[in-house]
């Protein structure tokens, strides 16, 4: 690995310029620039930026479309001493206005096609290099003389804003240089690499991609299409680009990688010369990672990376080649491995103390990659960033994610910190992923009625071509999870909602509909349809059962002599048998009362078992018959003539055969198991 003396990000790039000025720096479609050409263009623009007042510590928004001009602007801002704020020019108006207001950049660098929109969104000057080519060509091709230190601000990443409006994570030159050294060591980057860039400008992975390439002397290949934002883009086009441009290193998000492999695997295609394929931005389960690794073969390193913008993008990585044997239930595990060189990971409890190995704790990051905090946000900065009490010179960032350290020393990612329900949510998600009908799933803590506690809800995307059986899915969960861990609702979806970064958008997950009133006769759960799950109503408590049973039993005793006069007369029965018969009549009335209670209150209790709706209804009616039929049956028998054979035969078939059928229905309910479909 080549050592560097650079103290700034653009200084590292300039080392590559001096080393190989004719080497290809960036390719985007038919456009191509060498390191020398890219450096000269960036220097000319930097002189213009300095003349406009940009300098150390001042931010400048960069809002251009994909192409070499985008990298020219980023490098020019750095060379002028400023910090670039990546801003996707096609993003939502609300986001653009928020970023420009919060960052208060000295200027916005964009294209003429976006000038009016960006000028209207903010109060700062707008510069369009694509209309200034003659003017820029007259400026010096050498870098302006601006003093920039490693502790100066290099960029401000506005995070995806899954919990509200995005916050600006401030990252210094030394943070990015540290990250680059880690990537170069772990990925074994060389000047011969061709690194694919598909990420959207506003996301931190965009910076990671170009820094990995231009900080190593490699070639950055920029995709013309934005395969994350453009959901209609053909994945065959991405595969063709990878093969045609001889890509050797590429990083993508989980969702895009799934789509890519859905395209190439059925066709038996490969990834050409790719030797490193990293995936991040979302929880990546081990079974998928191992399955793709087996498909790609030993010539490709398939790495799961974990990190945050606040700590210079990537902090840990997992290479499945380091596993001696695949662990049991790989579909329930997400391994994020070990820290990149120079980074540290701490697992802390709510009081900030380290948790024992094997226990779940919040993932906290430290090392030279941790940035300086959020721009203009002192409270969130104080909440998330703190100083290690044992080492006052070390800053630590609290991610809000949970993890555990396994006995083999590998870090396991559990999920977002949802409070006490976080571990349960991860367990539910793992069990769901083991079901053959499930392609993707997510478990979220969702608010219910104001007087009720939030509850876990499972969102499930079925395998293509499969019809999701919600009842079978609930049974699958009930059989494998501890009591009380089954989600309150299961919501089928055609696909999970995504943010612009391709991450799961938890804020956009639909809340289950409210349960229908009991008189509607509808189940408290959705099944089929278009995926709208339903909150179950709360199951009636013991008091409701006791009151209903007692009232109905008392009424049945009162009306027995009205319907069947003399049927309970025991005056001619000697003691103690008379007392026993009277107790039997009481039991029959109580059974009738309990049967009526099952009719009106039992539905939600039965639904907890996750059986199909039809079977649940039949079982409810069967239980009603098994409990309630004894009161009318015995009274009819006792008032029928001793030799009235037709009536006795009719009663025997009407009641006794029905009791047998009811018992068979209950047995079927108890023995029912979900059909286990086989994946194609």
N, C-alpha and C positions, 0 to 999 in steps of 0.2 A: 504493500500500500504506500502511495506517495505521501510524504509528509508535507505539511504546508505551514507557512509563517503568517498566513493571512489573519488579520484581526477583524475583517468585515466580510460580509457575504459577497459584495461586489469585488472586493479584493481577491477572494478565492476565484471568482470567475476570471478576473484579469490575469491571474497566474496561468490559467489554461490558455488564455489568448496569447501570452508570451511564449508558452510552450509549443502550441500548434495553431498558429493563426489561420492556416488554410483548412483545418479540419472542419467538418460540417457540424454546426452547433444546433440548428433547428430545421426541421422539415415539417411543412404543413401543406398537404396536397402537392401542388406544383411549385410552391414557394420554398426556397431554401436559402439559408444564410450560413456563411462560415463564421468561426469565432471572431475573426478580424472584422468582418463586415458588421456583425451584430454589435461588437464593441464600439465601432466608429459611429454607428447610428445612435446608440445609447449615449455616447459622449456628446454628440451634437445636441440631442434633446436635453441632456442634463445642463448644458450651458444655458439653454433657453429657460429652464426651470429656475436656475440660480438667479438669472436676471429678473425673474418674476417674484423673487423673494423666498423661494423654497430653501430651507437649510436644515441643519441638525435639529431633531426634535419636532419638526413640523410635519404633519401628515399631508399626503396628497392622494386623492382617490384615483384609482385606475379602473376605468370602465370601458373596456374595449372588447370586441369580438375576438374569436379564436384566430391566431395567426402570429407570425414573427413580430408584428407591430406591438402585440401585447407584451412580449418579453422585452422588447426595446423600451417600452414605457416603464416597466417594473425596474429594470436595471438603471434607467435614467434617474428615477426618483432616488434610488439608493446612492448613486454616484453624486447626486446633488446634496446628499446628506439627509434627505427626508425619509419618512416612513410611508410605505405604500399601504393603502387601504383597498384591498380588492373588492370590486363592486360589480356584480353581474348586471350589465346594462339592460337586459331583458327581464330582470326580476320584477317582483310586485312593486307597485308604486309605494305602498306603505313601508316596505323594507328600505327602498332607496331613500325615501324622505327621512326615515329614522336614522339611517347610517350617516347621511350628509349632515343632519342636525347634530347628532351626537359627536361625530368625529371632528366636525368643523374644519374640514381640510382647507389648506391654503389655495388649492385649485383642484379641478377635476380634469383628468386626461381621458378623452373619449374620441369618438369618430363623429363626423358631420351628421351621419344618419341618426345619432342619438343626442345631438347637441341640444335641441329644443327641449326634449323631455328632461334632461339632466339639469339644464339651466333653470327650468321651472321648478325642479324639485329642491334646489338649494340656492343659497345666496352667494356662493363663491364663484370665482372666474372659471370659465370652461375653455380648455385648450384642445384643439383638434389637429393632431400632427398630420393627418391625411390630407389636410388642405394647406399645409405649411411646408411642403417639401422643398420648394425653391429657397425659402428663407432659411430652413434648417441646413440645407446643403452648404451655405456660406459660413456656418459656424465651425469652430475647431473640431477636428476628429479625435483630439486628445482629451483625456479626462479633466474636468475642472479641478482646481486646487481647493478641495474642501476637506477639513479635518473631521474624520468620523472615527469614533472609538467603538470597541466591542460592546460596551455597555449602553450605546445609543440605540434608540428604537429603530427597528428594521421594518416592522409591519404591524398592522392591527387586524386580527382576524375577527370578523363578526360571526359568532357561533350561530348554529342553525336555528336557535330560538325555539326549541321544542317545549320550553317552559314559559314562553312569552316572547317579547321583542328581543332580538339578539343583543348580546353585550360584546363590547370590543375587547378582545384578549390581546394585550400588548406583549409583543415578542421582540427581544433584542437580537442584535447581530450575533452575540456570543451564544445565545440559545440555539439559533439555527446552525451555526458552525458546529456546535456540539452534536446536534442531530445528524448533520451530514457525516461527521466522523463515524457515528454509529452505523448509519446505513452503508457506508463504504466498507466497513469491516464485516458486518453481518451478511450483506448481499454480495460482497467481493466484487465491487464495482470497478470497472476499468474503462479506459478511453475507447475500447472496442465495443462497448455496449451501445445498444440502441433502445432507448427507454420510452415507452408509450405514455402519452399524457391524454387522459380522457376526462379528468375531473373538471367540474365547473370552477370558474375563476374565483368565486367568493369562498370556496372551501379550502381548508388548510392543505388538503392532499394536492391541490394544484401547485402550491409552493413546494411541497415535498418532491413532486415529480421533476420540476425544472431544476431544483437545487441538486438533486441526485445526479442529474445529467450534466448541467453546466458547471457543477463543482468538481466534476471528475474528468472532464474533457470528453465525455460521451456525447452522443447525438440524441436530442429530444425530438421525438416524433409526435406532433400534435394532431389529434383526430379532428377533422373538420366538423363532424357531427358531434353533438353532445348526447351521448348515449344514455346518460342518467336522466336528463330533463326531457329528452325527446323519446317518449314512451312508444312512439310509432316507428322508431328507427329499426331497420332490419338488422338482426344480430349477425346475419351472414356478411354484412358490410364490415362489421367490426372484425370478424374472423379473417376476412380477406385482407384487411389492413394489417393485421398482425403478421400474416404470412408474407404479404407483398413487401412490407417494409423491414422484414427480417428482425422483428422485435425480439430482444433478449430478456428484458426486464419489464414487467407491467404490474401495476396495482389497480385494484378495482374494489367496488363495494360488494357486499354479499348478494344483494338483489340482482345486480348486473351480472355477476358471475354465474348465478343460477340460470339466468336467461341465456347467457352465452353457451353454457354446457347443455342446456335443453336443445340448443341448435346443433352443436357439433357431435354430441354423443350418438344420437340416432343415425347420423351419417358416417360415423367412424372417423371423423376428422381429428387432426392434431393441431397443435399450436406452433407449428413451424420450428423456429430456433429459440423459442422462449426457454430460459433456464431458471428464472425466478418469477414465480407468480404469487404475489402477496394480496391478501384480502383483509379488509377492515371495515370500519364505520358501523358495525353491528355485530351482535352475538353470532358467532360462527361455530356450529356444533361439530364435534369431532367426527361423527359418522360421515357427514358430508365431506369434511376435509380429507378423511382417509379414502373415501370412495373416489374423489377426484384425483387424489395422489396415485391411487392404483391405476386409474385410467391414463394419467399422464406418464407414468413410469418413472424410473429412478433418475432420468436425465433432467427432470424439472423439480425444483424445490418449491413446494407449495406451503407458504408461510402465512400464519394467522397473526396479524399485528393488532396491538391495542394501544391507544393513546388519545390525547385530547389536544386541542389547539392551544390551551393554556400552558402546555408543557412541550411545545415545539413538535406537535403532531404525533410521533410514535414514541412509546416508552417501553413496551415489552413486545416480544415476538415468540411464536411457537413453531418449531419445525418438527413435523411428525416423525422424521427420520431419527429423532432422539429418543423415541419411545421403544423400549425393548419388545413389548407386547401390547397390542390394543387392549385397553381396559374394558371391563364389562359395562354394558349399557352405554356405549359410546354416543348414542343419540341423545343422552341426557347431559352430556358434558361439553363444556366449551373451555379449551385450554389456551391460555395466552402466554404460557411459557415462562421466560426469564427476562430480566431487564436488558435493554440495549446497553452496550458498554458505557460505564460512567453513570448510569441511572440507578436509582434505588426505589423499591416499592415497599411501603409499610401497610400492614393491615391493622387498623385501629378500631377500638370499640367507641361507643358514644361519648365516653369521657376522655378520649384521646390516648388511651393506653393500648399497647400492642396486644393482640389476641393470641392465644396459644396456637401452635400449628394444627391444622385441621379444622379450626373454628372459623366461622364467617366473620369478616370485618370489612370496614370501608377501605377501598383501595386509595391510598395516598401516595403521591409521587414526589420525589425529590431528586436533585441533581442539577447539573448546569443547564438542563433544558427548560426548567421552570421559569416562566416569564414573570413580568413585574406586576401583573394584576389587570383589572378591568379599567378601561378608560372612563373617567368621570363617574366611577361607581365605587365609592369608598366602602360602603356597607357590604355589597357582595364580595369585594376584594378581601375585606376583613373576615368575612364568613368562610371563604374558600382558601385563602392563602394565609399561612402562618409560619413562624420561625421554629425550627426544631429546638426544643429547650435544651437538648444535650449538645447541640452545635449551632450557636447563634448565627453563624454565617450561612446556614443551609435553609433555603426556603422550601416549604412543603405545600403541595396543592391537594386539596380534598376533591376527589372526582365525583362523589355521590354514587359511585358504583360499589358493588360488593364482590368480594372474592375470598378464596381460601387457599392456603398453602398445603399441597398434597404431601404425603410422605416421601415421594420421589423428588421433592423440591420444585415441582412445577406449579405455577400459579394457575388456579382455575377461576374463570369468570362466572359469577353467579347471576348477576343482573343488576338492574337499577335498584337503589335503596327505596323500597316501598314501605319502610317501617317493619313492624313485626310480620307482615305478610310476604316479605321479599323472598325468603327461602322457600315458603310454600308455593309461591308463584313460579319459582324456578323448577321446583319438583313437578308441578302440574304441567308446565311447558315440556319438560323432558318426557313425561309419560305420554302426553299427547303426540309428541313427535315419533313415539314408538308405534303408533297405530298406523296400519298400512293405508288407510284412506286419507291420511293427513299429509299435505305437502308443506305448509307453513302454518305457524300458529304464534299467538302472543297472548299473554295473560296480564291483565291490568286490574288495578284497584279502582273501582268505579263507585261514585256517590249514588245513593239511593234516595229514599224519602228523607226529609230533614231529621226525622226522629230515629232513623235507622243508621247503623254503622255502614261505612263503605264495604263493599263485598268484591271478591275476586270474580272476574268474568273472563272466560276463555273465548278467543276469536280464532277461528279455524278456516284455513283455505284447503279445499280438498285436492287430491291428486287429479290431474287432468283426466277426464273421462269417467271419474267416479262420482256417484251421488252420495253425499255425506249423510250417514245415518246418525242423527244427533243422539238418539236413544242408545244405540250401540256404543257411541263414544262416551256417554255418561256411565254406562255400565263398565266400560274399559277403565275409566278413571276410578270408579268406586271399588273395583277389584284390586287396584294397585296402589291406591293412596290411603294414608291413615284416615280414620274417621274424622270428619269435620274439614277435610282438605279439598273435597270436591267443589269446583266453582259453583257459584250461585246461578250462573247462566252460561250456556254455550251458544255462541253466535257464529253461524256459518257466514263466510264472506267470499265473494269471487276473488278478491285480492286484498291484501293488507294496505292501508293508506300509507303513503310515503311522503317524506319531506323532499325538498328540492335536492338534498344531498343523497337521496336514495335510502335514508334511514327510516325505520318505523316511526310513523307520526302518531304517537299515543294520544295526542290531543284530538285527533280526527277519528279515533275509534268510536263507532256509534254506541250509544247507551242502549241496553235492552229496553224494549217497550214495556209498559206497565201491564201487569196481569189483568185479564178480563174479569169482571165480576163473576162470582160463583154461579149466578143464575144463567149466565150465557152458556154454560155447559162446556166451555172450551177448556182445553188443557192449560195449565200455567206455564207451558213451555212451547217455544216455537220449534217446529220441525219442518224441513223442506222450505218452500217459499223462496224468497230472495235473501234469506240470511238474517232476518230481523229476529234476534233472540228476545225472549220475554222474561222479565223478572218473575220469579215465582212469588205468590203471596206467602206471607208467613203462615206456617202450619198452625192450626188451632192448638192452644195449650191444654193441659190436663183439665183445667176448670171447665172448659167448654164441653169436653167429652163427658165429664161427670154430670154436669147439669143436664145436658141433652139426654143422656141415658136414663137418669133418674126421673125426669119429667115424663118421658115417653113410657117408661116402665110403669109409673104410677097411673097414667092414663089408660094403659092397656089393662091393668088390674081393675080399674073402675068400669071399663066397658066390656069386660069378659062376660058378665051375666046378662048384659044387654044383647050381645051378639049370640051367645050360646047359653041360654038359661039352664042352670043346674049342672053345667059341665065341671064346676069345681066344688060341688057339694060332697063333703066327706063325712056327713053326719052318721052314716051307716058303717064307716070304716073304723075298726078298733084301734086304740092307741097301742104302740107309738106310730103305727103306719099312717094314721091320719096326718100326723105332724110332718112325716116325710113327704107325703103327697102335697101338702100345702107348701113346703119348701121347694118342691119341684115346680109348682105353679109360679112361685116367685122367680125362680131361676129362668123360666120361660119368658116371663115378662121382662126381666133384665136383659136377656138375650135379644128380645125384640127391640128394646130401647137401644142397645148397643148397635144392632143392625141398622137402625134408623140413623144413629150417629155416624156410622161408616158411610152411609149414603150421602150425608150432607157435609161431613168433615174429613172423610178419609182420603179424598183424592190427592191432596198435596203430600200426604204421608207416603202413599204408594208411588208418586212421581219421583220421590227421592231415589228410588231404586233404578231409575234409568231404563225402564222397560218401554217397548213401543206403546203408543197411545191407545191403540185398539186393545192390546192385551191388558193394559192398565185398567181400561174401562170394564172389560169382562171380569177381571179379578175383583174390582170394586163391587160389581153386582153379585158375583159369586159369594163374596164375604157377607154381603147383605142377606142373601138367601140362607147361607149356612147359620147365621145368627138369628135372623128374624122369623124364619119359617116355623120354628117349633111352637110358638104361641098359637097361631091359627091352626096348625096341623093337629096338635094334640087335642085342642078343644073340638075340632070337627070330628075326630075319631071318637071322642067320648060321647058326643051327641048323636052319633050314627047308630041305627038299629043293629042289634047283634047279628042278624041274618041279612042285613042289607048289603049283599055281596057286590052289586054294581057300584054302589057309592064307595065302599071300602077299597075296591080295586082302583077306582078312579083316583081316590086320595093317595093310594100307594104309589101310583105312577106319577101323579102330579107333584108330589112332595119328595118321595124317596129317590126316584130316578134323578130328579132335579138336584137333589143333594149330592148324588154321586158325580154328576156332571160338574157341579160347582167345585167339588173337591179336586177333580181333574184339572180344572182351570187354574186353581190355586197352585197345584203341583207344577203345572206348566210355567206359571209366573216365577216360582222359586227356582226352577231348573233352567230357565231361559238363559242363553248366552248369545252374545253378539256374533253375527256371522263374521268370519275372518277372511276377507277377500285377499287374494294373492296379487301382488303387483305384477304388471306385465314386464 
